[in-house]
Amino acid sequence: MYSDEFGKLWLKLSKELKFQMEVGLAPTITEGQLHVLELIIAHDRMKPSDLIAYLSTTPAAITTLLDRMEKSELILRERDEKDRRIVWVHVTDKGKAECERGTRIREQLLDSYLNRVSAHNQKLFIYLLGKVAN
């Protein structure tokens, strides 16, 4: 009944949000890199294979992404001292600063969208979105 309209609005909003995030984050990081930084910071350190559970991509694509991030000095890869086969990914100070900048940009962007409606309707929207998402 409303699925067609919901789909169109959702697609429009998600495209616009992604575009605005990419513009705001450029040229130092991408939205995908921000997500990876947030994941690694939340876990303190991660193995590249750990990222597969969180990202909809292939191991090869994760390696390429981490290569770019390491080249940009956002992350550091280190071999495990006890088991040299294991590689740990850590976020550098530069990566932490970029992550903080990225989360501020996202918060400001989302606030700009949410502030188009009253505080009551924001709460209602988040409640309803939670119902749809869960």
N, C-alpha and C positions, 0 to 999 in steps of 0.2 A: 504494500500500500504506500508506504513512505520510503521504501528502500531505494527507489530510483533517485529521489530528491536527496536523500541522505548521502548516497554514493557520489552524486555530483558535487555536493557541498564539501564532503570529506576530501575528495580528490582535489578540488580547488584550494581548500585550506592547506592541505599537506604539501602541495606543490609550492604554494606561496611561502609557507614557513621554511621549507627546504631552501628555496631560492634566497630568501632574506638571510637565513643562517649562513649560507655559503658566501654571500656578499659581505656580511659582517665579519666573518672569520678570516677572509682572504686578506693578504696573500700568505699568511703564516701557517694556517692549518685548515683542514676541511672538517665538515660535520662528522664524517666517519672517524677521523683521527681524534676529534674531541670525545667521541663515544669510547674509543679505545683507551684514551688517557683516563677517563672517568672510571672505566672498569679496572684498570691496573691500579690506580690510586685506591680504589675501594678494597682491593685485595692485597695491597702493599706491593706485591710482585706476582707475576703470572708466567706460566710457560706459554709459548705460542699456541700449543695444542689446546690449552684451557680456553682460549678465545673462541674456538669453534662453537662451543655451547651458547655463546652470546651473539655471535655474528652470523648472518645468513650468507655465508660465502665458503669458499674452498680453502684448504690449507695453503695452496699455492698463492692465492690472493692475499691471505693473511701475511705470508712471508714477504710479498711485494709491498704491502702496506707498512709492515714493520721496517723494511729496508728504507723506505722513504722517510719514515719517522726518525729512524736512527741517523740518516744523512742530515736531517734538519735539526738534529740534536735534541729531539723531544723525548726520546727513550734511549736506554742503554741495555744491551744484551750482555749477560755474563754467564759463563759456564759455572755449574754447581761445583763446589770444591770437593765434595765427596763422590759425586757421580758426574764425570765430565760429559756424559751424553746429554745431560739435562741443561737446557738453556733457560735462564730466568730473564724476564723483561722487567726493567725498572723504569720509572718516570724520572727524568732529570729535573733540575730546578727550572730550566727553561720550559719543559713540558708542563710542570705544575703551574707556572705563571700563565702559560697559554690556556691551560684548562680553566683556571680561575677567570681569565678574560672571556673565554667561550661561554662559561656558565652565566656570567653577567650579561653577555649579549643575548643569550637565549631567554633569560629572565625578563630583560627589558622588552624583547620582542613579544613574548607571550603576554606580558602585562599590557602592552599596547593593544593587543587583540581583546583581552579580557576586559579592559577598561572601557570598551565600547558599550558595555551593559552594566547595570547596577550591581552592587555588591551582593544583593539577594539573588539576582539572576546568575551571577558567577558561581555562587554556592550551589544553586539548583543545576546549572550546567555541569559542574564537576560531579555532582551526585549522579545525574543521569548518565554522564559519560562513563562513570564507574560501573553503573548497572550494565551498560552496553558492553564494556570491556571485559567484565567478569561474568 
